[in-house]
Amino acid sequence: MDRKTFPLRILPINSLKLFSAVPQEAVRKLAAEIESTGFLRNPIAVSLLESGEYGVLDGETRTKALEQLCVRDILAQIVDPSDPLVSIGCWRHLVDQDSMRLLREAASRARLVIRKGNEPSVSNIDRCLGVTFRDGERFEIVLGSDGVLETNKRLRDLILSYSTEKQPARIGSREVDELDGTEHDEIRGSATAKDVDASTAEESVLINFPHYGYPELKYLSSLNEELPPYLLEVSFPRRYLGVNLTLKILADNVSIAVKNEFLDQLLRMRLCSCRAAYYSQSVILMNG
Protein backbone atom coordinates (compact mmCIF):
# COMPACT_ATOMS: atom_id res chain seq x y z
CA MET A 1 0.00 0.00 0.00
CA ASP A 2 1.35 3.42 -0.95
CA ARG A 3 0.30 5.28 2.20
CA LYS A 4 0.78 4.60 5.86
CA THR A 5 -1.47 1.96 7.38
CA PHE A 6 -1.44 1.33 11.12
CA PRO A 7 -1.05 -2.38 11.88
CA LEU A 8 -3.99 -4.68 12.53
CA ARG A 9 -3.34 -7.24 15.30
CA ILE A 10 -5.18 -9.70 17.51
CA LEU A 11 -4.46 -8.78 21.14
CA PRO A 12 -5.34 -10.37 24.49
CA ILE A 13 -8.24 -8.52 26.08
CA ASN A 14 -6.42 -8.58 29.41
CA SER A 15 -3.67 -6.43 27.84
CA LEU A 16 -6.11 -3.55 27.27
CA LYS A 17 -6.83 -0.55 29.45
CA LEU A 18 -9.93 1.59 28.89
CA PHE A 19 -9.57 5.35 28.62
CA SER A 20 -13.36 5.87 28.78
CA ALA A 21 -16.18 4.66 31.01
CA VAL A 22 -18.94 2.52 29.46
CA PRO A 23 -22.58 2.36 30.67
CA GLN A 24 -23.44 -1.22 31.58
CA GLU A 25 -26.68 -1.20 29.60
CA ALA A 26 -24.77 -0.39 26.40
CA VAL A 27 -22.41 -3.30 27.10
CA ARG A 28 -25.31 -5.69 27.71
CA LYS A 29 -27.04 -4.75 24.44
CA LEU A 30 -23.90 -5.03 22.33
CA ALA A 31 -22.88 -8.33 23.92
CA ALA A 32 -26.27 -9.80 23.02
CA GLU A 33 -25.92 -8.54 19.44
CA ILE A 34 -22.38 -9.91 19.01
CA GLU A 35 -23.37 -13.25 20.51
CA SER A 36 -26.32 -13.43 18.11
CA THR A 37 -24.28 -12.71 14.96
CA GLY A 38 -21.15 -14.58 16.08
CA PHE A 39 -18.87 -11.86 14.67
CA LEU A 40 -16.79 -8.91 15.77
CA ARG A 41 -17.38 -6.70 12.73
CA ASN A 42 -14.87 -3.87 13.16
CA PRO A 43 -11.51 -3.61 14.92
CA ILE A 44 -11.11 -1.36 17.92
CA ALA A 45 -8.38 1.32 17.93
CA VAL A 46 -5.65 1.24 20.57
CA SER A 47 -2.32 2.87 21.40
CA LEU A 48 0.68 1.30 23.12
CA LEU A 49 1.30 2.64 26.64
CA GLU A 50 4.63 2.81 28.50
CA SER A 51 3.37 0.04 30.80
CA GLY A 52 3.15 -2.36 27.84
CA GLU A 53 -0.65 -2.28 27.97
CA TYR A 54 -2.79 -0.93 25.13
CA GLY A 55 -5.06 2.04 25.77
CA VAL A 56 -8.43 1.79 24.02
CA LEU A 57 -8.98 4.95 21.96
CA ASP A 58 -12.13 3.69 20.23
CA GLY A 59 -14.13 0.55 20.96
CA GLU A 60 -14.48 0.42 24.72
CA THR A 61 -18.05 -0.92 24.47
CA ARG A 62 -16.91 -3.70 22.12
CA THR A 63 -14.06 -4.51 24.51
CA LYS A 64 -16.36 -4.81 27.52
CA ALA A 65 -18.93 -6.78 25.49
CA LEU A 66 -16.35 -9.42 24.47
CA GLU A 67 -15.06 -9.53 28.02
CA GLN A 68 -18.62 -10.19 29.22
CA LEU A 69 -18.86 -13.04 26.69
CA CYS A 70 -15.62 -14.51 28.12
CA VAL A 71 -13.79 -14.06 24.79
CA ARG A 72 -9.99 -14.13 25.25
CA ASP A 73 -8.77 -11.89 22.43
CA ILE A 74 -9.87 -8.93 20.32
CA LEU A 75 -9.04 -7.46 16.91
CA ALA A 76 -7.38 -4.04 17.14
CA GLN A 77 -5.66 -1.46 14.94
CA ILE A 78 -2.61 -0.11 16.76
CA VAL A 79 -2.38 3.66 16.33
CA ASP A 80 0.54 5.97 17.08
CA PRO A 81 -0.96 9.16 18.64
CA SER A 82 2.27 11.09 17.96
CA ASP A 83 1.71 10.69 14.22
CA PRO A 84 0.49 14.02 12.75
CA LEU A 85 -2.16 12.15 10.76
CA VAL A 86 -3.83 10.98 13.98
CA SER A 87 -6.41 13.33 15.49
CA ILE A 88 -7.71 12.94 19.05
CA GLY A 89 -10.54 15.14 20.24
CA CYS A 90 -14.05 15.11 21.63
CA TRP A 91 -17.39 14.37 20.02
CA ARG A 92 -20.16 16.94 20.25
CA HIS A 93 -23.46 15.64 21.57
CA LEU A 94 -26.82 16.43 19.99
CA VAL A 95 -29.49 15.92 22.64
CA ASP A 96 -33.18 16.66 23.24
CA GLN A 97 -34.77 18.97 25.80
CA ASP A 98 -35.26 16.19 28.36
CA SER A 99 -31.53 15.45 28.30
CA MET A 100 -30.84 19.16 28.58
CA ARG A 101 -33.03 19.36 31.68
CA LEU A 102 -31.10 16.47 33.29
CA LEU A 103 -27.82 18.20 32.47
CA ARG A 104 -28.94 21.46 34.09
CA GLU A 105 -30.14 19.62 37.19
CA ALA A 106 -26.82 17.78 37.52
CA ALA A 107 -24.90 21.06 37.16
CA SER A 108 -27.07 22.69 39.83
CA ARG A 109 -26.57 19.77 42.24
CA ALA A 110 -22.81 20.07 41.74
CA ARG A 111 -23.08 23.85 42.33
CA LEU A 112 -21.33 24.63 39.05
CA VAL A 113 -21.48 28.12 37.58
CA ILE A 114 -23.85 28.48 34.59
CA ARG A 115 -23.31 31.65 32.55
CA LYS A 116 -23.97 33.16 29.14
CA GLY A 117 -21.20 32.26 26.73
CA ASN A 118 -20.04 31.43 23.23
CA GLU A 119 -17.71 28.47 22.66
CA PRO A 120 -16.16 26.27 25.37
CA SER A 121 -12.76 27.20 26.69
CA VAL A 122 -9.98 24.69 26.08
CA SER A 123 -7.53 26.25 28.54
CA ASN A 124 -6.43 24.43 31.66
CA ILE A 125 -7.34 27.50 33.72
CA ASP A 126 -11.11 27.64 33.22
CA ARG A 127 -12.60 24.73 31.30
CA CYS A 128 -16.20 25.03 30.20
CA LEU A 129 -18.90 22.89 28.67
CA GLY A 130 -20.67 24.89 25.95
CA VAL A 131 -24.36 24.52 25.05
CA THR A 132 -26.01 25.89 21.90
CA PHE A 133 -29.78 25.90 21.34
CA ARG A 134 -31.42 25.91 17.91
CA ASP A 135 -32.46 29.54 18.29
CA GLY A 136 -28.83 30.55 18.78
CA GLU A 137 -28.96 30.99 22.55
CA ARG A 138 -25.73 29.84 24.18
CA PHE A 139 -24.48 29.28 27.69
CA GLU A 140 -21.54 27.68 29.46
CA ILE A 141 -21.19 25.41 32.47
CA VAL A 142 -17.90 26.17 34.19
CA LEU A 143 -16.15 22.95 35.17
CA GLY A 144 -13.49 24.60 37.31
CA SER A 145 -9.80 25.44 37.39
CA ASP A 146 -8.47 22.91 39.91
CA GLY A 147 -6.84 20.44 37.54
CA VAL A 148 -7.73 17.86 34.93
CA LEU A 149 -8.63 15.17 37.50
CA GLU A 150 -11.38 17.15 39.22
CA THR A 151 -12.57 18.60 35.90
CA ASN A 152 -12.87 15.11 34.46
CA LYS A 153 -14.90 13.87 37.44
CA ARG A 154 -17.35 16.77 37.11
CA LEU A 155 -17.66 16.30 33.36
CA ARG A 156 -18.24 12.56 33.78
CA ASP A 157 -21.09 13.19 36.24
CA LEU A 158 -22.69 15.69 33.85
CA ILE A 159 -22.56 13.37 30.83
CA LEU A 160 -23.78 10.36 32.82
CA SER A 161 -26.77 12.44 33.96
CA TYR A 162 -28.31 12.19 30.48
CA SER A 163 -26.53 9.27 28.78
CA THR A 164 -27.00 6.32 31.14
CA GLU A 165 -30.36 5.27 29.66
CA LYS A 166 -30.07 6.78 26.18
CA GLN A 167 -26.93 7.05 24.08
CA PRO A 168 -26.58 10.60 22.69
CA ALA A 169 -26.09 11.29 19.00
CA ARG A 170 -22.43 12.18 18.49
CA ILE A 171 -21.33 14.68 15.87
CA GLY A 172 -17.73 14.71 14.66
CA SER A 173 -15.52 17.71 15.25
CA ARG A 174 -15.21 18.51 11.54
CA GLU A 175 -18.81 19.45 10.82
CA VAL A 176 -20.20 22.93 10.64
CA ASP A 177 -22.43 24.03 13.50
CA GLU A 178 -25.50 24.82 11.41
CA LEU A 179 -27.76 21.79 11.59
CA ASP A 180 -30.42 23.01 9.12
CA GLY A 181 -30.03 21.42 5.72
CA THR A 182 -26.36 20.52 6.04
CA GLU A 183 -24.72 17.14 5.69
CA HIS A 184 -22.49 16.11 8.57
CA ASP A 185 -19.10 14.51 8.23
CA GLU A 186 -19.98 11.83 10.75
CA ILE A 187 -22.77 11.28 13.26
CA ARG A 188 -22.69 8.34 15.64
CA GLY A 189 -24.89 7.06 18.39
CA SER A 190 -28.58 6.43 18.72
CA ALA A 191 -29.50 8.73 15.82
CA THR A 192 -28.41 8.96 12.20
CA ALA A 193 -28.12 12.24 10.27
CA LYS A 194 -31.58 11.63 8.81
CA ASP A 195 -33.04 10.89 12.25
CA VAL A 196 -31.53 14.06 13.68
CA ASP A 197 -33.21 16.27 11.09
CA ALA A 198 -36.59 14.59 11.49
CA SER A 199 -36.87 14.04 15.22
CA THR A 200 -35.09 17.02 16.77
CA ALA A 201 -35.89 19.78 14.29
CA GLU A 202 -36.85 22.48 16.80
CA GLU A 203 -35.77 20.79 20.04
CA SER A 204 -32.12 19.87 19.50
CA VAL A 205 -29.35 21.13 21.75
CA LEU A 206 -25.69 20.93 20.74
CA ILE A 207 -23.16 20.34 23.52
CA ASN A 208 -19.46 21.14 23.02
CA PHE A 209 -16.79 19.76 25.34
CA PRO A 210 -13.33 20.99 26.31
CA HIS A 211 -10.49 19.24 24.52
CA TYR A 212 -8.57 16.28 25.97
CA GLY A 213 -5.02 15.80 24.72
CA TYR A 214 -3.30 12.42 24.62
CA PRO A 215 -0.95 13.31 27.54
CA GLU A 216 -4.06 13.98 29.65
CA LEU A 217 -5.53 10.61 28.65
CA LYS A 218 -2.35 8.87 29.79
CA TYR A 219 -2.25 10.88 33.01
CA LEU A 220 -5.85 10.00 33.91
CA SER A 221 -5.24 6.37 32.94
CA SER A 222 -2.20 6.20 35.25
CA LEU A 223 -4.55 7.20 38.09
CA ASN A 224 -7.13 4.61 36.98
CA GLU A 225 -9.51 7.46 36.14
CA GLU A 226 -11.74 7.07 33.07
CA LEU A 227 -13.10 9.71 30.73
CA PRO A 228 -16.88 10.16 30.49
CA PRO A 229 -18.64 7.81 28.05
CA TYR A 230 -19.32 8.80 24.44
CA LEU A 231 -16.73 11.59 24.54
CA LEU A 232 -13.40 10.52 23.02
CA GLU A 233 -13.14 10.88 19.23
CA VAL A 234 -10.17 9.55 17.28
CA SER A 235 -9.57 9.66 13.54
CA PHE A 236 -6.67 8.32 11.50
CA PRO A 237 -6.00 7.34 7.87
CA ARG A 238 -6.67 3.93 6.33
CA ARG A 239 -8.83 2.51 9.06
CA TYR A 240 -9.86 -1.12 8.63
CA LEU A 241 -13.59 -1.92 8.69
CA GLY A 242 -15.55 -5.09 8.02
CA VAL A 243 -12.84 -7.67 8.77
CA ASN A 244 -15.53 -9.82 10.45
CA LEU A 245 -13.63 -12.26 12.65
CA THR A 246 -15.76 -14.95 14.29
CA LEU A 247 -16.01 -15.22 18.05
CA LYS A 248 -14.72 -18.78 17.74
CA ILE A 249 -11.37 -17.53 16.37
CA LEU A 250 -11.07 -14.86 19.07
CA ALA A 251 -12.08 -17.28 21.84
CA ASP A 252 -9.96 -20.25 20.75
CA ASN A 253 -7.29 -21.38 23.21
CA VAL A 254 -4.38 -21.05 20.79
CA SER A 255 -1.45 -18.67 20.85
CA ILE A 256 -1.70 -15.05 19.74
CA ALA A 257 1.13 -15.70 17.28
CA VAL A 258 -0.91 -18.38 15.51
CA LYS A 259 -3.98 -16.16 15.40
CA ASN A 260 -2.02 -13.24 13.97
CA GLU A 261 -0.45 -15.48 11.33
CA PHE A 262 -3.98 -16.44 10.27
CA LEU A 263 -4.98 -12.75 10.28
CA ASP A 264 -2.05 -11.80 8.04
CA GLN A 265 -2.99 -14.51 5.55
CA LEU A 266 -6.61 -13.36 5.59
CA LEU A 267 -5.66 -9.72 4.88
CA ARG A 268 -3.27 -10.70 2.07
CA MET A 269 -5.91 -12.90 0.48
CA ARG A 270 -8.57 -10.22 0.54
CA LEU A 271 -6.28 -7.45 -0.67
CA CYS A 272 -4.79 -9.59 -3.47
CA SER A 273 -8.20 -10.86 -4.59
CA CYS A 274 -9.66 -7.33 -4.71
CA ARG A 275 -11.97 -8.10 -1.82
CA ALA A 276 -11.28 -4.68 -0.35
CA ALA A 277 -12.52 -1.20 -1.20
CA TYR A 278 -10.86 2.15 -0.52
CA TYR A 279 -12.91 5.24 0.29
CA SER A 280 -12.25 8.99 0.36
CA GLN A 281 -12.36 9.01 4.18
CA SER A 282 -9.26 6.76 4.12
CA VAL A 283 -11.17 3.66 5.15
CA ILE A 284 -10.25 0.14 4.05
CA LEU A 285 -13.42 -1.93 3.84
CA MET A 286 -12.63 -5.63 3.86
CA ASN A 287 -15.50 -7.30 2.01
CA GLY A 288 -16.10 -10.59 3.76
N, C-alpha and C positions, 0 to 999 in steps of 0.2 A: 504494500500500500504506500502511496506517495506522500501521505501526510501522517502526522503522529497519531498513533492509536494507543491509548492506555491499556495495559494488559488485562485480559480476562482470566480469572483463576477460580478454582474451587477451594474454599477456605473452611476450616473448622469453625462452627458457630461459637465455640467457647474461646476463640481467639479474637472475637469482636467486642467492641465497647461502644455503647450507644452515646451519641452526643445529645439526642433529643428524647424527651419523655413520650410515651405512647399510651393513649387511653385504652383501657382493657377491653372495652366494647368493640373498638376498631380491630384489635387483635383477634378477638373471638370470631368476628364476622369473616375476616380474611382467612383465618385458619380453616374455617368451615368451607370456604370457597376453594382454597388450595387442595384440601383433602378430597373435595368432590371432583375436581378436574384431574388431580394427580400430577400437576405440573407446577413448577416455578417458572413463570413466563418471562420475567425480565430480571437481569442481574441488579443487585444493589450496587451502590458506589461507596467505596471506602478509601481511607488514607492510612498509610503506615505511621504509627506513633513511635516515639523514642523507646517506649516500653516493650516494643515488639508486637503489641496488639494492633488491631486495625480499628480505627474510628469510623463509625457508620455516618457518612455524609447524607446519603439518601437511601431509604429502604428500611428504616427502623421497624415499621409495622410488619413488613415481610420477615425480618429477622426474628421478631418475637413470635410471629405466627408459626414459623418452622420450629422454633424452640418449643412451642406449646405442643406441636405434633411429634416431638421427640426425634426430629431429623438432625443428624450429626453435622452435616456440612451445608454450605450455601454457595451459590454462584455470585461472584463479585467482580466489578471492574475496579482496579486499583489506580487511584488518581493521585497525582502529585500536586498539592495545593499551591506550591511555589511556582508552578508553571504559569506564565502570563495568560495562557489560553483558558485557564480554569477560573471561574467566577463563583465566589461564595457570597451570598447575601441573604435577604429575608423576603419571603413571600409577602404580598399584601392580601388581606382578607376582605372579601365582599360578604357582608352579613345583612340580615334583616333587622327590623326594628326591635323584635323580641330579644335578639342577641345583643343589640345595642343597650337595651334596658338592663340586661344582666351585667354587661360590662360597666355601666355607670354605677350600679349598685355595689359591685365588687370594689371599684375605685373609692366609693364613699366609705365602705367598711374599712378599707385600708388607710383612710384619711389622706389620700393623695390629692394634690392640687389639680383642679380642672380649670383651664383658662382658655380664652380665645387665642387662636393661633393659626399658623399657616402650615408649614411642613415640619415633620419631626426633626429634632436636633440629633445629630450623630456624634456630638462631642461626648467625652467622658465626664464632663463637668455637670451637664444638666440634660440627661436623656429624657426624651418625651415620646409618647405614643400619639400619633396624629390621626384624627378622625375627620372625614369629609362626607357631608351629606349631599344628596342629589341636587339640592337647591343652592349648593355652593357654600353653605355654612360650615365653618371649620372650628375645631377646638383641639386642645392638647391635654393629655394627662401626664403630669410630670412624675417620672419614675424615681427621681432622686439623684443625688450627686455623691453618694457614699460608696462607690465602687461597683464593679461589674457583678460581683456575687449577690449583693443585696438587690441591685437592679434586676438581675435575672430572676430572682425569687418573686419579686413583685410582678414582673411581666408574666411569669408562668401562672401565677394565681389569676391574673386578669384574663388570659387566654383560656384557661381551664374553666372560667366562669361561664363561657358560652359555647365551648367546643366539646365538652364531655359527652353530651348526648347526640350532638349533630356536628359533623365535620364541616368546617367552613369552606366556601369556594376560595381557592387560592389563585391569585393573579400574579404572573411573573413580573419581575422588576423592569422589564423592557417595554411594557405597554405604555401607551398614553393614558392619561387620567380620565379623559372624557369617555364615558361608557355608552353614550347615545350613538348608535349607528357605526361604531368602530369595531374592527376585528382585533382580537387580542392575540398576542404572541403565544401565550400559553395560559390556560386556566385549568387548575386541578381541583379535586375535591368532590363534594357532593353535587356540584352543579357544573354543567357544560356552558360554553359561551352562549349557546342558544337558550338554555334554561335561564341563564342570568338575565337576558333581555326580556324574556317572557314573564318570569315570576317575580322579579324585583324591580320592575320598571320605575315606580315612584318611591319605593321603600328602601332601596339599597343604601348601605353605608360602607364606605371604603376606609379600611384601617391600615395605616402605615406604621412600620416598626423601626426602631433604631437599628443601625447596622451592627452585626457581629462579625469581627474578623477572625481568621483562623487561629491566631495566637490566643484569642479569648476563648475559643472553643476548647483548645488544648488545656488552658488554665482551668476552666470550669470542670473539664473531664478529670484533671488531676485531683480535684477536690471531690470527685464523684457527684458533681452537680450536673443535672441535665437541663438543656434548653427547653422552653415550652414546646408542646406539640404543634405540628403544622406550621413551623416557622422557618426552618432552615431550607434555603434554596441553593442548589449547586448546578452549574452548567459547565460543560466541557465538550470539546469536539470529538466526533466519531464515537458516539455512545452506542453500545450494543443493545438491541432490543429483540425480543422474540426468539431467544435461543431455545427456550422450552425444554429444560431438563426435567426428567421425571423425578418424583419423590423417591422412587426406588433407587435410582443412581445416587442421589444425595444422602440417602439413609443407609446404603450398603456399608457393611463393616469391612471395607478394603482401604488400602492406604490412599492418602491424598495424592501421592505421586502417580499412582495408577489411574485415579480419576482424572487428574489433569492431563495425562497422556491421552486418555480417551477424548477429553475436551479439545485438545489441540488437533486431533485427527478429525473430529466433527467440524471444527471451524474451517480447516483446510478443505475438507470435502465440499462444504457448502459454498465457500468462496470460489473454489476452482470449478464447481458445477453451475456457477451463476445463480445459486440459490440464496443470493443476498442482494439487497437493493440499497442505494445510497441516496440520501435526501439532502435538501438544501440546509436543513438545520444540523447537518453533520451527524446524522444518525445512521447506523448500520443495522438494517432490519434483516435478521436471519430468518428466511422463510422456511419453516419447518416442514 
